[in-house]
């Protein structure tokens, strides 16, 4: 059962790898496997059996995600660009509470973090508006 769950997580991670601007790392954070994934990759040879047991289904799922969702996401981005982008923006914004919770557990949250968060948010919103006003010509 755990193999299947990790494969499905891998499919989502692989589908996120297709999209420009959406990192597979966002999906890893959403699924809560980011740190375990990094530890498994960085310390692969210290415990090959357990690391392979964890990484293999994710890698298989990533491959299937790229193959299965490549054309589907391409179609959705061209036919329904606002809705598709909104879904991924929602996924990114939805991961913020989990990140804040993790930060608060490890470090005290500093008020200057709000400045950086708001700055990044404003830059992101500005990019969305600029995308609509600038025409890209080939």
N, C-alpha and C positions, 0 to 999 in steps of 0.2 A: 504494500500500500504506500509506503514511504517513497519507493522507487517511482511510482506513478505520480505522486504529488510533486516530487522534484522534477520529473519530466515535464509536467504541466507548467511549473514555474520556469523551466528552461524554455518552453515554447513562448511564454510571455517575454522573457528576456531576449530571445532571438528576434521576436517581432519588434521589440524596442530598438534593437541594433540596426534595423533597416532604416529607421526614420532619422533624418538629419536633425540635430538639435535635441533629440531625445536619447538619453544615454541608457544603456542597459543597466548601469549602476543605479538609476532611479528605481527600476523594477526590483533590483536586489535589495535596496533599502525598504521598499514597500513590503516585500515578502519577508524581511528580517533576516536575510542570509548574507548580507554584504560582508560582515566581519568574518563569518565562518568561511565564506568563499575565498576571501583574501588569505586567511590563515591556511586553508587547504592548499592554495596555490604556492604561497611562499614557503611553507614547510612540507612540501609534497614528499620529499624523500625521507623525512623523519618518521612518517607513518603512512607508507604508500597504500596499504590495504584500505584503511579507513578513509583516507583522502580520495582514493579512486572510487570507493563506494559512494562517496558524497558527490564527487565531480562528474562521474560518468553519466548519470541520468540527466544532470543539468546540461551537459554538453550535447547529449543526444537530443534533448528537447530544444536546445538552441538551434541545432541544425534543422529540425523539423519546423521550428518557428520561422526561420528565414525562408525555407522552401515553401511552406504553406501560405504564409501571410504576405509574401513579397508582392504578388500581383493584387491581392485583396486590398492591402493598404495603399498601393499605388492607385487603384481604382477609386477608393474612398477619398483619397486626398484630392483627386481631380474632380470627382463628381460632388462631393460634400466637404469642401475644404474647411469651412467654419466649424461644422459639427465635429469633424475628425480632429482638428487642432484643439477644439474645446475639451474633448475627451482626454487628450494627453496633457493639456494644461491642468485639468482637474486632477489627474493622477499625480502630477508634480506637486500641486498645492496640497493635495491630500497627504503627501508624505511629510509635509512640514511638521505637523504635531508629533509624529514619531521621532523625527530628528531632534526637535526641541526636548522631548522627554529623555532621549538618550544623552543629549548635551547636559541637561540638568542632573542626570545621575552621575556623570563623570566630572563635570566642572560646574562651577557656579555661573549662572547666566549673567552676563554683564550688560548694562544698558547700552554700551556702544554697539552691541550686536544688532539692536533695533535699527541703528543708522545704516549699517551695511545691508540689512534685510530690505529696508525701504529703498535704498539706493539701487539694489539689484532688481527689486520689483518695478521701480520706475523705469529703469533701463529696459526691462522686458516689455513693459506696456508701450514704451516709445518705439521699440522694434516692431511691435504688432502694428502700430499706426503707420510707421514708415513703410512697412511691407505693402500696405494698401495704397500708399500714395506714390511710391516709386515704381516705375515700370521697368522690367528687365527685358531688354531686347537682345536677340541673338544676331 
